[in-house]
Amino acid sequence: MIAVLVIDMQNAYFEDPALGRHRDELVRACNALMSAARRRNARVLLVKTEHERDKSTWTLNMLDDNQGFIFRGSEQAAFVPGLITSDLPQLVKTRDSAFLGTDLLWRLRNWEASTIVLAGVSTHNCVAQTAADAFGHNFRVVYAAEAIASEDQASADALLSILSREYRQEKLSLAQIEDLLDRRLKQSEVAM
């Protein structure tokens, strides 16, 4: 089974001009990926970051700077306009990795997922950290090429190169991911 994780497609991240100029194309790509997955009975999960104002969920750099970010219920925490969110499960995280301090592992195990497709932002932070932890839990990872972005492309490219080489994680186009979804769907039909 394949699960698609769409990470941090929230207003706060697109305040950065480097990401902001790619927002609309990224939303279209994420929507296309989620629609393709749902048509083939693959699982889709929206992952978002939220923090509490009382500093209880803040990261070390937030605490050091005494500067909070993306507070629960704020406009910053809302999903970007146009992103398909209705009827999709959501997971809230407070760290870069979607695995750390969440029930993501149990959700993936309940879905009998063996491969996860990652989309969203930022490639060099939250996407990469989730991918590294997925490897640690023996999940295969695929990056949706058109549906990931970073405000630091050089770091994103370097990290994806390392993760691809060391962890055998692939970066595939949406068309290639649709082919992968089709193959997995046929395999599950044959197994029944």
C-alpha positions in Angstrom: 0.0 0.0 0.0 1.1 3.5 -0.8 0.4 6.5 1.5 0.8 10.1 0.3 1.9 12.7 2.9 1.4 16.4 2.1 3.6 18.3 4.5 3.2 21.9 5.8 1.2 23.4 2.9 0.3 26.2 5.3 0.1 30.0 4.9 3.1 30.7 7.2 5.6 28.9 5.0 4.6 30.8 1.9 5.3 34.2 3.5 8.9 33.6 2.4 9.1 35.1 -1.1 11.2 32.2 -2.3 8.3 29.8 -1.6 5.5 32.3 -2.2 6.2 32.6 -5.9 5.8 28.8 -6.3 2.6 28.5 -4.2 0.0 28.2 -6.9 2.0 25.7 -9.0 2.7 23.7 -5.8 -0.9 23.7 -4.8 -1.9 22.4 -8.3 0.8 19.7 -8.1 -0.3 18.6 -4.6 -3.9 18.5 -5.6 -3.1 16.4 -8.7 -1.1 14.0 -6.6 -3.8 13.7 -3.9 -6.5 13.2 -6.6 -4.5 10.5 -8.4 -3.9 8.7 -5.1 -7.5 8.8 -4.0 -8.7 7.5 -7.4 -6.4 4.5 -6.9 -7.5 3.9 -3.2 -4.1 5.0 -1.8 -4.2 6.8 1.5 -3.6 10.6 1.8 -2.7 12.4 4.9 -2.3 16.2 5.4 0.5 17.0 7.8 0.7 20.4 9.4 2.8 22.2 12.0 1.2 24.0 14.9 2.6 25.5 18.1 1.1 26.6 21.4 1.6 30.2 22.5 2.7 29.1 26.0 6.0 27.9 24.6 5.3 24.3 25.5 5.8 23.1 22.0 8.5 25.4 20.8 11.7 24.2 19.3 15.1 25.2 20.7 15.7 27.9 18.1 12.2 29.4 18.9 13.0 29.3 22.6 16.5 30.8 22.0 15.0 33.7 19.9 11.9 34.0 22.2 9.9 34.0 19.0 6.9 31.8 18.4 5.6 30.7 15.1 2.5 29.2 13.4 0.2 29.2 16.4 -2.7 26.8 16.5 -5.9 28.5 15.2 -4.0 31.4 13.5 -4.2 32.4 9.9 -0.5 31.3 9.5 -1.5 27.7 10.6 -4.3 27.5 8.0 -3.8 25.5 4.8 -3.1 27.6 1.7 -6.0 28.6 -0.4 -7.0 26.1 -3.0 -5.4 23.1 -1.4 -7.9 20.1 -1.3 -8.5 19.4 2.4 -12.1 18.2 2.7 -12.6 14.6 4.0 -8.9 14.1 4.4 -7.3 13.1 7.7 -4.8 15.5 9.3 -1.8 15.1 11.5 -0.4 17.9 13.7 3.3 18.0 14.4 5.6 20.3 16.3 8.9 19.2 14.9 10.4 18.9 11.4 9.8 15.2 11.2 6.2 14.1 11.0 7.1 11.0 13.0 8.5 12.7 16.1 5.9 13.0 18.9 3.0 11.9 16.6 1.0 8.8 15.8 2.2 8.7 12.2 3.9 5.3 12.5 0.7 3.7 13.8 -1.4 5.3 11.1 0.9 4.0 8.4 1.0 0.5 10.0 -2.8 0.5 10.3 -3.0 1.4 6.6 -0.5 -1.4 5.8 1.6 1.2 4.0 5.1 0.1 2.8 5.8 3.1 0.6 5.2 6.8 1.3 5.1 9.6 -1.2 6.2 12.9 0.2 5.0 16.3 -1.1 4.9 19.8 0.4 7.5 22.1 2.0 10.2 22.6 2.9 12.3 20.0 1.1 15.5 20.6 3.1 13.7 20.6 6.5 10.4 18.9 7.2 10.3 16.7 4.0 13.8 15.5 4.5 13.5 14.9 8.2 10.3 12.9 7.6 12.0 10.9 4.9 15.0 10.1 7.1 12.8 8.9 9.9 10.7 6.9 7.4 13.8 5.0 6.4 14.5 4.3 10.0 11.0 2.7 10.2 11.6 0.7 7.0 9.3 2.6 4.7 10.3 3.2 1.1 10.1 6.9 0.2 9.3 8.6 -3.1 9.5 12.4 -3.5 6.9 14.0 -5.8 9.2 16.1 -7.9 6.6 18.7 -8.9 5.0 18.8 -5.5 8.0 19.7 -3.3 9.7 23.0 -2.8 12.2 24.8 -0.6 13.3 28.3 0.1 16.9 27.0 0.1 17.2 25.0 -3.2 20.9 24.3 -2.8 20.4 22.6 0.6 17.3 20.8 -0.7 19.3 19.4 -3.7 22.2 18.4 -1.4 19.9 16.6 1.0 17.9 14.8 -1.7 21.1 13.7 -3.3 22.3 12.2 0.0 18.9 10.6 0.8 18.6 9.2 -2.7 22.0 7.7 -2.6 22.2 6.4 1.0 18.6 5.5 1.6 17.6 4.6 -2.0 14.8 7.2 -2.0 13.6 8.2 -5.4 12.4 11.5 -6.8 9.7 10.8 -9.4 7.4 12.9 -11.6 3.7 12.9 -11.0 3.3 10.8 -14.1 5.8 8.2 -12.7 4.0 8.2 -9.4 0.7 7.6 -11.2 2.3 4.6 -12.9 3.6 3.4 -9.5 0.1 3.7 -8.0 -1.4 1.8 -10.9 1.1 -1.0 -10.5 0.4 -1.3 -6.8 -3.4 -1.2 -7.4 -3.1 -4.1 -9.9 -0.8 -6.0 -7.5 -3.4 -5.7 -4.7 -6.2 -6.8 -7.0 -4.3 -9.9 -8.1 -3.6 -10.7 -4.4 -7.3 -10.7 -3.6 
